[in-house]
Amino acid sequence: MATLRNHRLIIASIFLPDTLTFPDEPESRASTLAEVPIPPKLITRPSSASVLPIGSRVGGSTPAPIDTPPFGAGGQKRLRFEEPIPSLLLDLTARQAGSPLASPGFEPNTNPFVAGFSSLQETLTNMLPAPVTRPLSAASTALRQLGAAKPPAPTPKPEEEKRKPRRQPSVHGMSRSQTRKSMRRSSSASHPTTPLVRASRIPNFDIVHNPHGNVGLQNAVRSVSFPNGPLQEKLWVGVLGTATDGFDEDLKEDVEDRMAHEAESAVVWLGDDEFDKYYHEFCKRVLWPSLHYAVPDAPRTKVFYSSTSFEQYKAVNEKFAQVIVKNYREGDIIWINDYHLFLLPQLVRAKLPDAPIGYFHHVAFPSSEIFRCLSVREQLLRGILGADLVGFQTHNFARHFRQTVTRILQAEGVPKGIQLDGAHFVDVAVFPIGIDVKAFEEKKKDPEVLEYVEMLKERYKGFKLIVGRDKLDFVQGVRQKLLAFEEFLDKHPEWQGKVVLIQVALSTTEENEQEGHVSEIVARINSRFSTLTYQPVVFLHTEELTFSQYLALCTMADVFLVTSLREGMALRTHEFVECQTERKRPLVLSEFTGTYSYSGFRSCIAINPWDYRESARAIYTALTMSDEEAASRWEDLHKHVITQTAQAWVTSFVSRTERVHEEHRRRPVDSIPELNVTLVKSAYNASQDRLILLDLEGTLWHVSNLYLIHTEGFTPPADMIELLRKLTKDAHNKVYILSGRGTADLEAIGYQVPNLGLCAENGCFVRPPGSTGWIDMVPGFNKDWQGPCVEILSYFAERTPGSFIEKRGASVLWRYYTGDLNDTAALQWARRQAAEAQNHIFDSLGERFRLRIIPGATSFLVLPKNISRSTAVGSILHIGVDDEQPSLSTMPMSPDLDASSEEFDFLLVVSSDERLIQRMNGLRHVESASTSLKGSDAKWRLSSEEETYAALNGIVE
Ligand SMILES: O=P(O)(O)OC[C@H]1O[C@H](O[C@H]2O[C@H](CO)[C@@H](O)[C@H](O)[C@H]2O)[C@H](O)[C@@H](O)[C@@H]1O
């Protein structure tokens, strides 16, 4: 990672990792649980501070809140507890603080929940939108009464007060409806003609950890930012996540200055209303659900698209661009994060054409069928494509993106990325995020965690714990989880009274909470199954739990349950695994998470969260799983977590951004010189041992009627045979033809040119010069996928006129379009069928059989992963491979192929395969010529078939 060290990284992400608090405001807790927040050492965190509520003015030493309703007022009812649940939380807190609750005398009985049950039940009942008509069970009624007799909570002493869990402010300090209401009320007051605050009255503020934002990203960046670490300099660009309408220019200047110096951050200032429309409307009500397969209903989306929310989305992205451009220095690498900033890559590219820009997409990316429902789909895709590199969490998301772009923008999608007009190429690749395992290990050793572990052990003695932590919106499937748990208790009455589901939930928007109907289900389960000494569901908000408490819960969990309906990754699975180094208990995991895409995680118990009966069975399996089996599954999960780390994620993404940026800056095709026959011929003549690699399709052979060839067979053109005979006649030459076609077609050439080396099916088979037998480059590769693959393709081929399928030795080709390329309607229809077919093949066969799909302009080829012309040539020359083609090193080398590039003193490659050209360029004595008519790193260009023939004939004659 030496290269990263020489660059400053500009990281644009909606929320900055740090924000402000004003010490004189009432206390507000600024820590967060989401995905392992490891506190930065740089920032001091005052224990008494607040994030400024919207509608507040800031000035002097006593900021005056204006029109700020108390937390929880003004909006609809939320799934919130008016006070922490005493049963678990007070006990955890009090125990640590040494309060009387913790004394042995207090432990009333074996029921861990009796003290808190009435409070919980009341809270849930109060939260229901209408009076509960459902009668409570006798037991719960009794418990409600019992609750009145619970010991009073001690008055917190100052030290306890600090530890008492508090609510975390929601975005911009308030809940969504509060935010909007108070903003409306204060809007007239927030546009004064004179500054609100004079310079002499700039208030004090503290810089504290921002409770919003992507903690996975923040921790990952922190994991590489240490003295002498890979990342030496960085600048975060984002919003504070707190109301700022009341800030005057002096205060803003002061904030900017301190955020730059103390928190490596540049602030993007947004009006409170602007933020609301941008984030809560366009991001959270249009993009977020759509990206997670829930297209909002048409009238609502129409309102959003035509109203100001998309306009605000554009305006906010533009503001981010301005801040980046203002701060950019030559040599910086720009890293844009997530869907909040879809338009930013293009906006920055327009202003900084030479800057390296990477865009990483953290959340799910849906199939093109979903994305194409968005009315602003083109603008969004073009925005992303301003980047050099677009990164995704999984192969599926990357594939969806490529297909969506191909379909909507009619751009050419290839495995490596997207070819836009002219020489503009955008790389698309996969970079799975992970956790900082080392920092996590340290955090686990915290005595506080160990103390909570002991407490939980004692408190839940005799009970099994199922633990979960999710955002409380429909996407993370909390509702489905609760239904599954209810089904489990119904189906397995023997487990009633013995297992507790502790669900930690992070609220998002009220709508989401209501849509989830979570509160009703919690109430129902608890009223159905509670007894005097048992409460099956404990529901906590993240802000009501410290991180240490959460770690203790994960450590003591007997099962961790993730039921997301869709999710980008789900780092809490990684956290759980690392909490279980001792106990090694199982993970029940939704198939719809990014995490599940990784083979290491296949040792979980997989569920389809929509099928709550299956989830209930999985809960049973997990709870009854033997320690041996659980431990063996855990080992697989653990191996994966410690390999796919946060550090690897950051460094690979950023260094790839830099690398592909360099590649994209390579010379446009018309600046590459035509192959100079005289020069190349003199090198040829001066050499003794030559290797000549020639592409067939697009280089030596341009086909006009593929359909005819399919029906009548391949006849090699005479001028090609003549040229190849000339080249192979010289005993000093080793000549290979490289092709995507099958072995039979290449044999038709080889039959007429016996001394020719052949490479078929894009590298799956190689026949060395003079040999009659083929070397299987994928020996032992299971080909059972070919039958079902052809079946899927036949279905699509039936509705795609003129298309045909070719089953080859180790690959399957579907030529989905053979008609007139100017017939755009027919071509578009065929492309759509191709996109669908690829989805089906990939989903049903892709991962199981380790396949990849190479899309072409009118065809696609399905073949084993990690095989290419480039890997075959690597084998021919026995040279190393790059990180994208790891299988080669493990591929058995045939003695016939075991040559070395050092054997040759002249290497000529004529190809349209840029990867092959780049690899060959790394060797000595290489002459490379590109026939792609695109930008290339090749030394020479050959612009037509005629030029190619003339040049090769000229060299050899
Ligand atoms: O809620 P938002 O402000 O719109 O942000 C979206 C979510 O971002 C983070 O989650 C996403 O990234 C994680 C790390 O790459 C990944 O594990 C997760 O699956 C993604 O959804 C953040 O952790 C969430 O809290 C945000 O909701």
The ligand as an ORCA input file, in Angstrom:
! r2SCAN-3c Opt
* xyz 0 1
  O     -29.693      5.382      6.513
  P     -28.802      6.141      5.611
  O     -28.261      7.401      6.206
  O     -29.443      6.415      4.289
  O     -27.519      5.254      5.266
  C     -27.653      3.973      4.736
  C     -27.043      2.945      5.646
  O     -25.621      3.027      5.507
  C     -24.906      2.074      6.290
  O     -25.294      0.772      5.909
  C     -24.889      0.398      4.620
  O     -23.450      0.240      4.628
  C     -22.979     -0.801      5.507
  C     -21.462     -0.806      5.436
  O     -21.029     -0.849      4.111
  C     -23.588     -2.149      5.096
  O     -23.168     -3.161      5.986
  C     -25.117     -2.045      5.157
  O     -25.698     -3.242      4.722
  C     -25.555     -0.908      4.243
  O     -26.984     -0.730      4.320
  C     -25.201      2.267      7.743
  O     -24.538      1.278      8.494
  C     -26.685      2.184      7.999
  O     -26.920      2.516      9.346
  C     -27.382      3.189      7.101
  O     -28.770      3.042      7.227
*
